[in-house]
Amino acid sequence: MSAQPAQAASAVRTGRGSTTITEIGPGILQYSLMSGVLLDGISYIGSRNLEPTGILAFDVASGKVVHSTTLATGHSIQALAVDPVRKILYAGILQKAASSDNLYRWDLADLSAPAVPIGKIGDRDVRDLAVSPDGTVFAVGGGGSNAPALWQYTPSTGAITSLGVPDAKATLARAVAATDKTVYFGAGSTLGGGSGTSRAALFAYDRAGATFTDITPSEMVGDPSIRELAIDGDRLLVSTAGSTEPSKLAAISLTDHASYDLATAIGKTAKSFAVVSGDVYCANEAGVQRWTPGSATVEQLPLAIDLGEIWGLDAHEGGLVAVSGYGFVATIGSAGDVRGEYDLGEAGAPISAQTCMGIAVGAGFAYVGGNGGIARHDLRRGGVTNLRAPGEAKDAEVIRGVLYTGQYSSQGIWSYDPRSGKPIRRVASFPSAQNRPLDTHWDDCNKLLLVAAQADTEGGGSVWTYDPRRGSSTHAINPIDEVQLVRAVVSVDGIAYLGGDNAQKTGPRGTVVAWDPIARRELWRIETGKPNGIAALAVHGRYLFALTIKGALVVIDRQRKTIVHTGDLSSIVPGFAALKAARGVIYGVSDTTLFRVDPRTFEVTTVVAAINGGWYSGPHLNVDEDGAIYTLRGRTLVKVDDHPRRS
């Protein structure tokens, strides 16, 4: 169906009437981390989505945080590298905009002195750092409009220079390693894959000749990206990120790049190399795996501990030190025996409010997703319990008192019943390439949980269903077309509506598809004709409300299958947004504003201005059984009890 807009938008007005805002408390409190590296018995750990961004110095022997420093910019630290000769720690940050310093150094000879900025690379985000024996620092990352480059920082001059872009089709570089002669650059398309973007790409940069050479092992080129690089003596250790196939591991000769040992890893993740007695250890989704180069066999260590996502793995005293995304450090024997576990909060790390993911509410509880955990707020008795959960709860619903989450990355659907006394558990799995759930909705007619998802590395997306009564699930890959991901889902009268978006800068987006979730087939579709993809969907009566990224409101008459109204909400919706029907209106929240849309007149009213929620991956809201709204104001969970006037 073609778009037939009936009228332009009217101005957004300021709300009047009875609206009460109640602060519940910080959405989720924890020490969240994203990196770890060990030197001389001290594990240096970079924070994630905390304010301010900082680095801990955790002494493994004492189990205590002995020093810390904060950085002036960024929201997370994914890249840490030590110069063991000169006793310097280098850090690279992730940030929202490329306007600030993104490289820092911390003098480890004087931990009481703060880390200081040393400048910025041209890419917005720093994903990995390496220090060559001569002290030169190399950085890789991405996040800008151009393909990622290889960057060099020269400590003697302070100069930061680009050494070039070896792969113009890459979207992200996450790995770098260096000798005095050669720098190794690992890239691919971890985010925004598909549509002609590159796959795993490994390049050797000759420092004397200033030339790049593609040395990617043929067995790795089908994987989405190079995930990790490390120099170990006379060999380069390499891993890929898997997607439709498991990850690969390789040990490449530094003197002959065509000579290498290779093995297929366990799972789709292989990162954070550590070498103990010639064996190579690295992290995967299930914990730690071990490989002896020259062998085709990779072994999963039999750990008696759940490490979650591992952000640091180093050799130490014949064993390993693992930095867990759950906020603890573990010491492990080379055979997998657990020697110690140290909670960083108890060890002295600063606990603070994290930026949040999805939100759900019902049966007296509100749930807020974070990295490696979900905060359960008891709305009747007060108090908060953090549930340990792998990855990130991108969105969630409470159904008959039970929490169901869409878990990133490639974690499927998880469930938690607070009445059972049992921990959260996975109840449904889906193809691992469909890794990023984005939106959830309860289909009350068909009694199905619906999940909209994106395939980061392959492009496109999917819609999932889960039947809690039967424990059964289904999925349909690329229900809109071959390139559009499914960013939003809503249902009414047994029909689901899917909102399309596109991770690429060009190509189709903004399609809305009516979908039969039982037969798994399309019923009809309509093109919104807007320049941006769908951010959120909601239904009231005969009308389907579609809100695009950057605020184009499109109202579709479901019976006539035509667009009856369009509006410009860009003044209050600068980016992503969420919608929910409650109390006879459509509520929406953006990065800046909580608002409502009158389903009869389509008038838009601000409910809470400058709400400025502390979201990590786009704003969310949900409603309880009485129609009260739960969302974030800053990093605080709030209940908004709004009583709209009837038009």
C-alpha positions as CSV (number, residue, x, y, z in Angstrom):
1,M,0.0,0.0,0.0
2,S,1.3,3.5,-0.8
3,A,1.4,6.2,1.8
4,Q,-1.5,8.7,1.7
5,P,-0.9,11.4,4.4
6,A,-4.0,13.4,5.2
7,Q,-2.6,16.3,7.1
8,A,0.4,18.0,8.5
9,A,1.4,18.0,12.2
10,S,0.0,20.5,14.7
11,A,2.2,22.0,17.4
12,V,3.1,20.0,20.5
13,R,1.3,21.6,23.5
14,T,2.3,21.5,27.2
15,G,0.1,19.2,29.3
16,R,-2.3,20.3,31.9
17,G,-4.2,18.3,34.5
18,S,-3.3,15.7,37.1
19,T,0.1,14.2,36.7
20,T,2.0,12.8,39.6
21,I,5.7,11.7,39.4
22,T,7.0,9.3,42.0
23,E,10.7,8.5,42.2
24,I,11.3,4.7,42.8
25,G,15.1,4.9,43.0
26,P,18.1,4.3,40.7
27,G,17.2,2.0,37.8
28,I,20.1,-0.3,38.4
29,L,23.0,0.1,40.8
30,Q,26.1,-1.9,40.2
31,Y,29.8,-1.7,39.2
32,S,29.6,-2.4,35.5
33,L,32.8,-3.0,33.5
34,M,34.0,-3.5,30.0
35,S,37.7,-4.2,30.1
36,G,40.5,-5.7,32.2
37,V,44.2,-6.2,31.9
38,L,46.8,-7.5,34.4
39,L,50.3,-6.2,35.2
40,D,52.5,-7.2,38.2
41,G,49.6,-8.7,40.1
42,I,47.3,-5.7,39.6
43,S,44.2,-6.0,37.4
44,Y,43.2,-2.7,35.8
45,I,39.5,-2.6,35.1
46,G,37.6,-0.1,32.9
47,S,34.0,0.8,33.8
48,R,30.9,0.6,31.6
49,N,27.9,3.0,31.4
50,L,28.8,4.6,34.7
51,E,29.2,8.2,35.6
52,P,32.0,9.2,35.8
53,T,33.9,6.8,33.6
54,G,36.8,5.3,35.5
55,I,39.5,2.7,36.0
56,L,40.1,0.5,39.0
57,A,43.4,-0.9,40.2
58,F,42.5,-4.3,41.8
59,D,45.2,-6.1,43.8
60,V,44.7,-9.8,43.1
61,A,46.7,-10.9,46.2
62,S,44.7,-8.9,48.7
63,G,41.4,-9.0,46.8
64,K,41.0,-5.2,47.3
65,V,40.7,-2.1,45.1
66,V,43.9,-0.2,45.9
67,H,43.5,2.8,43.6
68,S,41.2,4.3,41.0
69,T,41.0,7.1,38.6
70,T,38.3,8.8,36.6
71,L,38.3,10.1,33.0
72,A,36.8,13.3,31.9
73,T,35.0,11.9,28.8
74,G,33.2,8.8,27.5
75,H,30.7,6.4,28.8
76,S,32.7,3.2,28.7
77,I,36.2,1.9,28.5
78,Q,36.6,-1.1,26.2
79,A,40.3,-0.7,25.3
80,L,43.1,-1.0,27.9
81,A,46.8,-1.8,27.1
82,V,49.8,-1.7,29.3
83,D,53.4,-0.7,28.5
84,P,55.2,-3.1,30.9
85,V,58.6,-1.5,30.4
86,R,57.6,2.1,31.0
87,K,54.8,1.3,33.5
88,I,52.0,3.1,31.7
89,L,48.4,2.1,31.2
90,Y,46.7,3.4,28.1
91,A,42.9,3.6,27.9
92,G,40.5,4.2,25.0
93,I,36.9,5.2,25.5
94,L,33.5,4.8,23.8
95,Q,31.5,8.0,23.5
96,K,28.2,9.4,22.1
97,A,29.9,12.0,19.9
98,A,33.3,12.3,18.4
99,S,34.1,15.7,19.9
100,S,36.1,14.8,22.9
101,D,39.5,13.2,23.8
102,N,39.2,9.5,23.5
103,L,42.7,8.4,24.5
104,Y,44.2,8.5,28.0
105,R,47.3,7.4,29.9
106,W,47.8,6.5,33.6
107,D,51.3,6.5,35.1
108,L,51.4,3.2,37.0
109,A,54.5,4.3,38.9
110,D,52.3,6.8,40.7
111,L,48.7,5.6,41.0
112,S,47.7,8.5,43.2
113,A,48.1,10.8,40.1
114,P,45.0,10.8,37.8
115,A,44.9,9.5,34.3
116,V,45.4,12.3,31.8
117,P,44.0,12.8,28.2
118,I,46.5,12.5,25.4
119,G,44.2,13.4,22.5
120,K,41.9,11.6,20.1
121,I,41.8,9.3,17.1
122,G,39.6,10.3,14.2
123,D,37.2,7.4,14.9
124,R,34.6,8.2,17.5
125,D,35.2,5.0,19.6
126,V,38.4,3.2,20.6
127,R,37.8,-0.5,20.6
128,D,41.3,-1.8,21.1
129,L,44.9,-0.6,21.9
130,A,48.3,-2.2,21.5
131,V,51.8,-1.1,22.6
132,S,54.8,-2.2,20.6
133,P,58.1,-3.0,22.4
134,D,59.5,0.5,21.4
135,G,56.6,2.2,23.3
136,T,54.5,3.3,20.3
137,V,50.8,3.0,20.8
138,F,48.3,1.8,18.1
139,A,44.6,2.2,18.3
140,V,41.5,0.9,16.3
141,G,37.8,1.5,16.6
142,G,35.0,2.9,14.6
143,G,31.6,4.5,15.1
144,G,32.0,7.3,12.6
145,S,30.7,7.8,9.0
146,N,33.9,6.4,7.5
147,A,35.6,3.0,7.6
148,P,37.9,2.5,10.6
149,A,41.5,3.4,10.3
150,L,44.7,2.3,12.0
151,W,45.9,5.0,14.3
152,Q,49.4,5.7,15.9
153,Y,50.3,7.6,19.0
154,T,53.9,8.6,19.4
155,P,54.7,9.3,23.1
156,S,57.9,11.3,22.4
157,T,56.0,13.9,20.3
158,G,52.4,13.4,21.4
159,A,51.3,13.1,17.7
160,I,48.3,11.0,16.8
161,T,48.3,10.1,13.1
162,S,46.2,7.9,10.8
163,L,48.2,5.1,9.1
164,G,45.4,4.5,6.6
165,V,42.2,2.6,6.1
166,P,43.0,-1.0,4.9
167,D,39.4,-2.1,4.3
168,A,37.0,0.5,3.0
169,K,34.0,-1.9,3.5
170,A,34.6,-2.6,7.1
171,T,32.3,-1.1,9.7
172,L,34.3,-1.7,12.9
173,A,37.8,-2.7,13.9
174,R,38.1,-4.4,17.3
175,A,41.6,-5.9,17.4
176,V,45.2,-4.6,17.1
177,A,48.6,-6.0,18.0
178,A,52.1,-4.7,17.3
179,T,55.8,-5.6,17.1
180,D,58.6,-3.1,16.3
181,K,58.3,-4.0,12.7
182,T,54.6,-4.8,12.0
183,V,51.2,-3.8,13.2
184,Y,48.3,-6.2,12.9
185,F,44.8,-4.7,12.2
186,G,41.6,-6.8,12.6
187,A,38.3,-5.6,11.4
188,G,35.0,-6.7,9.8
189,S,31.3,-5.8,10.3
190,T,30.3,-6.6,13.9
191,L,27.6,-3.9,13.8
192,G,25.7,-2.9,10.7
193,G,26.6,-6.0,8.7
194,G,25.2,-7.2,5.4
195,S,24.5,-5.3,2.2
196,G,28.1,-5.6,0.9
197,T,30.0,-4.8,4.1
198,S,33.2,-6.7,4.7
199,R,33.7,-9.9,6.6
200,A,36.7,-10.9,8.8
201,A,39.7,-8.9,7.6
202,L,43.2,-9.2,9.0
203,F,46.0,-6.9,7.7
204,A,49.7,-6.6,8.4
205,Y,51.0,-3.1,8.3
206,D,54.7,-2.8,7.5
207,R,55.9,0.1,9.7
208,A,59.0,0.8,7.6
209,G,57.3,0.6,4.2
210,A,54.0,2.0,5.4
211,T,52.0,-0.6,3.4
212,F,49.1,-2.9,4.3
213,T,49.0,-6.6,3.3
214,D,45.9,-8.7,3.6
215,I,46.9,-11.9,5.6
216,T,43.4,-13.2,6.5
217,P,43.5,-17.0,6.8
218,S,41.1,-18.4,4.2
219,E,39.2,-20.4,6.9
220,M,38.3,-17.1,8.6
221,V,37.0,-15.0,5.7
222,G,33.5,-16.2,6.1
223,D,33.1,-15.0,9.7
224,P,31.8,-11.5,10.4
225,S,35.0,-10.0,11.9
226,I,38.4,-10.5,13.6
227,R,37.7,-10.4,17.3
228,E,41.0,-10.6,19.1
229,L,44.8,-10.3,18.3
230,A,47.8,-10.9,20.6
231,I,51.5,-11.3,20.1
232,D,52.9,-14.4,21.8
233,G,56.6,-14.9,21.2
234,D,57.1,-15.6,17.5
235,R,53.4,-16.0,16.7
236,L,50.3,-13.9,16.3
237,L,47.2,-15.2,18.0
238,V,44.0,-14.5,16.1
239,S,40.3,-15.2,16.7
240,T,37.1,-14.4,14.8
241,A,33.6,-13.6,16.0
242,G,31.2,-16.3,14.8
243,S,27.7,-15.9,13.5
244,T,26.3,-18.7,11.3
245,E,29.4,-20.7,12.1
246,P,31.6,-21.1,15.2
247,S,34.5,-18.8,15.9
248,K,38.0,-19.7,14.6
249,L,41.4,-19.6,16.3
250,A,44.7,-19.3,14.6
251,A,48.4,-19.0,15.5
252,I,50.2,-17.3,12.7
253,S,54.0,-17.1,12.3
254,L,55.3,-13.6,12.5
255,T,58.0,-14.3,9.9
256,D,55.8,-16.2,7.4
257,H,52.1,-15.1,7.5
258,A,51.1,-18.0,5.2
259,S,52.2,-20.4,7.9
260,Y,49.7,-21.0,10.7
261,D,47.8,-23.4,12.9
262,L,44.0,-23.1,12.9
263,A,41.2,-24.7,14.9
264,T,37.4,-24.2,15.1
265,A,36.5,-22.8,18.5
266,I,33.5,-23.6,20.8
267,G,30.7,-21.1,20.4
268,K,30.5,-17.8,18.6
269,T,32.8,-15.8,20.8
270,A,36.6,-16.1,21.3
271,K,38.3,-13.2,23.0
272,S,40.9,-12.1,25.6
273,F,43.9,-14.4,25.0
274,A,46.1,-15.7,27.8
275,V,48.9,-18.2,27.4
276,V,49.9,-20.6,30.2
277,S,52.6,-23.3,29.5
278,G,52.2,-23.0,25.8
279,D,48.4,-23.5,25.9
280,V,46.2,-20.7,24.6
281,Y,43.2,-19.8,26.7
282,C,40.4,-17.4,25.6
283,A,36.9,-16.5,26.7
284,N,33.6,-17.7,25.1
285,E,29.9,-17.5,26.0
286,A,30.2,-20.5,28.4
287,G,33.4,-19.5,30.1
288,V,37.0,-20.3,29.1
289,Q,38.3,-22.6,26.4
290,R,41.8,-24.0,25.9
291,W,43.7,-24.7,22.7
292,T,47.1,-26.1,22.1
293,P,48.3,-24.7,18.7
294,G,49.0,-27.6,16.4
295,S,45.9,-29.4,17.7
296,A,42.6,-29.4,15.9
297,T,40.8,-29.8,19.3
298,V,39.5,-27.0,21.5
299,E,38.5,-27.8,25.1
300,Q,36.0,-26.1,27.3
301,L,37.3,-25.8,30.8
302,P,35.0,-27.4,33.4
303,L,34.4,-24.4,35.5
304,A,32.2,-24.5,38.6
305,I,31.4,-20.8,38.3
306,D,29.4,-18.7,35.9
307,L,31.6,-16.0,34.6
308,G,29.1,-14.4,32.4
309,E,30.7,-12.2,29.7
310,I,34.4,-12.1,30.3
311,W,36.1,-8.8,29.6
312,G,39.6,-9.7,30.7
313,L,41.7,-12.9,30.9
314,D,45.3,-13.0,31.9
315,A,47.9,-15.5,32.9
316,H,48.9,-15.3,36.6
317,E,50.9,-17.6,38.8
318,G,50.4,-20.7,36.6
319,G,46.6,-20.0,36.3
320,L,44.3,-17.3,35.1
321,V,42.7,-14.1,36.3
322,A,39.2,-13.5,34.8
323,V,37.3,-10.2,34.9
324,S,33.6,-10.9,34.7
325,G,30.9,-8.7,33.4
326,Y,28.9,-9.6,36.5
327,G,31.2,-7.3,38.4
328,F,33.7,-9.7,40.0
329,V,37.3,-11.0,39.5
330,A,38.0,-14.7,39.6
331,T,41.2,-16.6,39.9
332,I,41.2,-19.9,38.2
333,G,43.7,-22.8,37.8
334,S,44.8,-23.8,34.4
335,A,42.6,-26.9,34.6
336,G,39.5,-24.9,35.5
337,D,39.5,-25.1,39.3
338,V,38.3,-21.9,41.0
339,R,40.8,-20.4,43.5
340,G,39.0,-17.2,44.4
341,E,36.1,-14.9,43.6
342,Y,36.1,-11.3,44.5
343,D,33.1,-9.0,44.2
344,L,34.3,-5.6,43.1
345,G,31.7,-3.7,45.1
346,E,32.8,-5.4,48.3
347,A,36.4,-4.9,47.3
348,G,35.9,-1.1,47.1
349,A,34.7,-0.3,43.6
350,P,32.3,2.6,43.4
351,I,28.8,1.4,43.0
352,S,26.6,3.8,41.0
353,A,23.6,4.1,38.7
354,Q,24.2,2.6,35.3
355,T,22.5,3.6,32.1
356,C,19.7,1.1,31.4
357,M,18.2,-1.2,28.8
358,G,14.6,-2.5,28.8
359,I,12.0,-2.0,31.5
360,A,9.0,-4.2,32.5
361,V,6.4,-3.8,35.3
362,G,3.7,-6.0,36.8
363,A,2.5,-8.1,39.8
364,G,4.1,-5.6,42.2
365,F,7.5,-5.5,40.7
366,A,9.4,-3.3,38.2
367,Y,12.4,-4.7,36.4
368,V,15.2,-2.6,34.8
369,G,17.8,-4.2,32.6
370,G,21.5,-3.4,32.7
371,N,24.8,-5.0,31.6
372,G,24.9,-8.5,33.1
373,G,22.0,-7.9,35.4
374,I,18.4,-7.0,35.9
375,A,17.3,-4.9,38.9
376,R,14.0,-6.1,40.5
377,H,12.2,-3.3,42.4
378,D,9.6,-4.3,44.9
379,L,6.9,-1.7,44.5
380,R,4.9,-2.9,47.6
381,R,7.6,-3.4,50.3
382,G,10.5,-1.5,48.8
383,G,13.9,-2.8,48.2
384,V,15.9,-3.8,45.1
385,T,17.4,-7.2,44.2
386,N,19.9,-7.5,41.3
387,L,19.3,-10.6,39.2
388,R,22.5,-11.9,37.5
389,A,21.7,-12.5,33.8
390,P,24.1,-12.8,30.9
391,G,24.2,-10.0,28.3
392,E,21.6,-7.3,28.3
393,A,17.8,-7.4,28.7
394,K,17.0,-5.1,25.8
395,D,13.2,-5.3,26.4
396,A,10.9,-7.3,28.6
397,E,7.3,-8.0,29.7
398,V,5.6,-9.3,32.8
399,I,3.0,-11.9,32.0
400,R,0.9,-13.3,34.8
401,G,3.5,-12.3,37.2
402,V,6.4,-13.9,35.3
403,L,9.2,-11.8,33.7
404,Y,10.2,-12.6,30.1
405,T,13.1,-10.8,28.5
406,G,14.7,-10.5,25.1
407,Q,18.4,-11.0,25.9
408,Y,21.3,-9.6,23.8
409,S,23.5,-11.0,22.4
410,S,22.2,-14.2,20.9
411,Q,20.7,-15.2,24.3
412,G,17.1,-15.6,23.2
413,I,14.3,-15.3,25.7
414,W,14.8,-15.6,29.4
415,S,12.2,-16.1,32.2
416,Y,12.0,-15.3,35.9
417,D,9.2,-16.1,38.3
418,P,9.7,-14.3,41.6
419,R,7.4,-16.7,43.4
420,S,9.5,-19.8,42.5
421,G,12.6,-19.0,44.3
422,K,14.6,-20.1,41.3
423,P,17.1,-18.0,39.3
424,I,16.4,-16.5,35.9
425,R,16.7,-19.0,33.1
426,R,16.7,-19.3,29.3
427,V,13.4,-20.6,27.9
428,A,13.9,-20.2,24.2
429,S,16.8,-20.0,21.8
430,F,16.9,-18.7,18.2
431,P,19.5,-18.6,15.4
432,S,22.6,-17.0,16.9
433,A,22.9,-14.5,14.0
434,Q,19.6,-13.0,15.1
435,N,21.4,-11.7,18.1
436,R,19.8,-8.4,19.0
437,P,16.2,-8.3,20.4
438,L,14.8,-4.8,20.2
439,D,11.2,-4.8,21.2
440,T,8.8,-7.2,23.1
441,H,5.0,-7.3,23.1
442,W,2.4,-9.7,24.7
443,D,-0.1,-10.9,22.1
444,D,-3.1,-11.5,24.4
445,C,-5.3,-12.9,21.6
446,N,-2.8,-15.7,20.6
447,K,-1.2,-15.9,24.1
448,L,2.2,-15.4,22.6
449,L,5.2,-13.2,23.5
450,L,6.4,-11.4,20.4
451,V,10.0,-10.2,20.0
452,A,11.4,-8.0,17.2
453,A,15.1,-8.6,16.5
454,Q,18.1,-7.5,14.4
455,A,20.9,-9.5,12.9
456,D,24.0,-7.3,13.5
457,T,26.5,-9.1,11.4
458,E,24.3,-10.5,8.6
459,G,21.8,-7.6,8.1
460,G,18.0,-7.9,8.2
461,G,16.2,-9.3,11.2
462,S,13.4,-11.5,12.5
463,V,10.3,-11.8,14.6
464,W,10.1,-14.4,17.3
465,T,7.2,-16.0,19.2
466,Y,7.2,-17.8,22.5
467,D,4.2,-19.7,24.0
468,P,4.7,-19.7,27.8
469,R,2.0,-22.5,28.3
470,R,3.7,-24.9,25.9
471,G,7.2,-23.7,26.2
472,S,7.4,-23.6,22.4
473,S,8.8,-21.0,20.1
474,T,9.0,-20.0,16.4
475,H,10.9,-17.5,14.4
476,A,10.7,-15.9,10.9
477,I,13.8,-14.4,9.4
478,N,13.5,-11.3,7.3
479,P,9.8,-11.0,7.4
480,I,9.9,-7.5,5.9
481,D,12.6,-7.9,3.2
482,E,16.3,-9.0,3.0
483,V,17.7,-5.9,4.5
484,Q,15.2,-4.4,7.0
485,L,15.6,-5.4,10.6
486,V,12.5,-5.5,12.8
487,R,12.7,-2.7,15.3
488,A,9.2,-2.6,16.6
489,V,6.3,-5.0,17.1
490,V,2.8,-4.7,18.5
491,S,-0.4,-6.8,18.1
492,V,-4.2,-6.5,18.3
493,D,-6.9,-9.0,17.4
494,G,-4.4,-11.7,16.7
495,I,-2.5,-9.7,14.1
496,A,1.0,-8.5,14.7
497,Y,2.4,-5.3,13.1
498,L,6.2,-5.1,12.4
499,G,8.1,-1.9,12.0
500,G,11.1,-1.9,9.7
501,D,14.5,-0.1,10.0
502,N,17.8,-0.5,8.2
503,A,21.3,-0.5,9.7
504,Q,22.8,0.8,6.5
505,K,22.9,4.4,5.4
506,T,21.0,3.6,2.2
507,G,18.3,1.1,1.2
508,P,14.6,0.6,2.2
509,R,13.3,1.4,5.7
510,G,10.2,2.5,7.4
511,T,8.0,-0.4,6.1
512,V,5.1,-1.6,8.3
513,V,4.0,-5.2,7.8
514,A,0.8,-6.8,9.1
515,W,1.8,-10.3,10.1
516,D,0.0,-13.5,11.1
517,P,2.1,-14.9,14.0
518,I,0.5,-18.3,13.8
519,A,0.8,-18.9,10.1
520,R,4.0,-16.8,10.0
521,R,3.0,-15.0,6.8
522,E,2.5,-11.5,5.7
523,L,-1.1,-10.2,5.4
524,W,-0.4,-6.7,3.9
525,R,2.1,-3.9,4.1
526,I,2.4,-0.2,3.8
527,E,5.3,2.1,3.1
528,T,5.5,5.1,5.4
529,G,7.7,7.0,2.9
530,K,9.8,8.6,5.6
531,P,13.6,9.0,5.5
532,N,14.1,7.1,8.8
533,G,13.1,3.7,10.0
534,I,10.3,2.8,12.5
535,A,11.3,3.4,16.1
536,A,8.0,2.3,17.8
537,L,4.5,1.1,17.2
538,A,1.2,1.2,19.2
539,V,-2.4,0.5,18.6
540,H,-5.6,2.2,19.7
541,G,-8.9,1.1,18.1
542,R,-8.7,1.0,14.4
543,Y,-5.5,3.1,14.3
544,L,-1.9,1.9,14.2
545,F,0.5,4.6,15.4
546,A,4.0,4.4,13.9
547,L,6.8,6.7,15.1
548,T,10.0,6.9,13.2
549,I,13.5,7.6,14.4
550,K,13.8,11.4,14.6
551,G,10.1,11.9,15.2
552,A,7.8,11.4,12.2
553,L,4.4,10.3,13.4
554,V,2.4,8.2,11.0
555,V,-1.1,7.1,11.8
556,I,-2.5,4.1,9.8
557,D,-6.1,3.1,9.5
558,R,-5.8,-0.7,9.9
559,Q,-9.2,-1.4,8.3
560,R,-8.7,0.8,5.2
561,K,-4.9,0.0,5.1
562,T,-4.1,3.7,4.4
563,I,-2.2,6.5,6.1
564,V,-4.7,9.0,7.6
565,H,-2.3,11.4,9.4
566,T,1.3,12.4,9.6
567,G,3.0,14.7,12.1
568,D,6.4,16.1,12.8
569,L,7.5,15.4,16.4
570,S,11.1,16.1,15.8
571,S,11.1,18.9,18.4
572,I,10.5,16.3,21.2
573,V,11.8,13.1,19.5
574,P,15.4,13.8,18.4
575,G,16.3,10.1,17.9
576,F,14.8,6.8,19.1
577,A,11.5,6.5,21.0
578,A,9.0,4.0,22.5
579,L,5.2,3.9,22.5
580,K,2.6,2.3,24.7
581,A,-1.2,2.4,24.8
582,A,-2.7,3.1,28.2
583,R,-5.7,5.0,29.7
584,G,-7.2,5.7,26.3
585,V,-4.2,7.4,24.8
586,I,-0.8,6.6,23.3
587,Y,2.1,7.4,25.5
588,G,5.6,7.9,24.1
589,V,9.0,8.6,25.5
590,S,12.1,9.9,23.7
591,D,15.5,10.7,24.9
592,T,14.2,14.1,26.2
593,T,10.4,14.0,26.7
594,L,7.5,11.9,27.9
595,F,4.4,12.8,25.8
596,R,1.0,11.5,24.8
597,V,-1.0,11.4,21.6
598,D,-4.7,11.8,21.5
599,P,-6.0,8.8,19.5
600,R,-9.0,10.8,18.1
601,T,-7.5,14.2,17.3
602,F,-3.9,13.1,17.1
603,E,-2.9,16.1,19.2
604,V,0.4,15.6,21.0
605,T,0.9,16.8,24.6
606,T,4.0,16.9,26.7
607,V,3.5,15.1,29.9
608,V,7.1,15.4,31.4
609,A,9.5,17.8,29.7
610,A,13.3,17.3,30.0
611,I,12.8,13.7,31.4
612,N,16.2,12.9,29.8
613,G,16.2,9.3,30.7
614,G,19.6,7.6,31.2
615,W,19.2,4.9,28.5
616,Y,22.0,3.0,26.9
617,S,20.2,1.6,23.9
618,G,17.2,3.8,23.3
619,P,14.4,5.0,25.6
620,H,11.7,2.6,27.0
621,L,8.5,2.8,29.0
622,N,6.0,0.3,30.3
623,V,2.7,0.4,32.1
624,D,1.3,-1.4,35.1
625,E,-2.1,-3.0,35.5
626,D,-3.6,0.4,36.4
627,G,-2.1,2.2,33.4
628,A,0.6,4.1,35.3
629,I,3.8,4.7,33.3
630,Y,7.3,3.5,34.4
631,T,10.3,5.0,32.7
632,L,13.5,6.8,33.6
633,R,14.1,10.4,34.6
634,G,17.9,10.7,34.4
635,R,19.0,7.3,35.8
636,T,16.2,7.1,38.3
637,L,13.2,4.9,37.8
638,V,10.0,6.9,38.1
639,K,6.3,6.2,38.1
640,V,4.2,8.7,36.2
641,D,0.5,8.6,37.1
642,D,-1.1,10.7,34.4
643,H,-4.8,11.3,34.0
644,P,-5.4,12.7,30.5
645,R,-8.5,14.7,29.8
646,R,-11.0,13.1,27.5
647,S,-11.3,14.8,24.1
